[in-house]
Amino acid sequence: MKFYNKACLISPDTIFVRERRAGIFLKKQDISSSLIELNILKELAPSRADIHILLGRCYSMNGEKNLALQSFTVARALDPLVS
């Protein structure tokens, strides 16, 4: 994680690094940090359905069902094959 943090400081708009950080936070059950990263990713790459799916999962885990449904709906609109 130390290297991802440093890479994020050097280049904050790098999608790959932010994806990895969000995944690490999610594995650690740190939903709030994961949501921060995923919302940044959503701004950097709004057309990526996988980011919206992860956002939906985080919102669902956080008990925010309306936001989860909204994220899943956006993901489905971006990629109809998403499940």
C-alpha positions, -999 to +999 in steps of 0.1 A: +000+000+000+029+023+007+039+023-030+004+029-042+001+059-018+034+073-031+023+068-067-010+085-060+009+115-046+031+117-077+003+111-102-032+115-086-051+110-119-037+075-125-066+051-128-046+019-123-032+031-089-066+043-076-082+010-087-056-009-067-060+013-037-098+009-038-094-029-040-071-030-010-094-008+011-123-031+001-104-062+011-096-046+045-133-038+049-125-001+049-156+009+030-153+047+036-118+048+021-129+026-008-158+049-015-135+079-016-112+062-042-141+049-062-158+083-064-126+098-076-124+070-102-159+077-112-149+113-120-117+101-139-134+074-159-172+079-158-178+054-186-163+024-168-191+001-157-168-019-134-162+012-113-200+018-109-204-019-099-178-016-072-194+016-060-227-001-058-212-030-038-196-005-014-228+015-010-247-018-004-222-029+023-226+005+039-264+002+040-270+029+014-294+009-008-306+038-029-271+049-039-262+012-045-292+009-069-283+041-086-247+029-092-259-005-105-283+012-128-256+034-143-234+003-147-261-016-165-267+014-188-230+016-196-227-022-202-259-042-206-240-075-201-230-065-166-245-087-139 
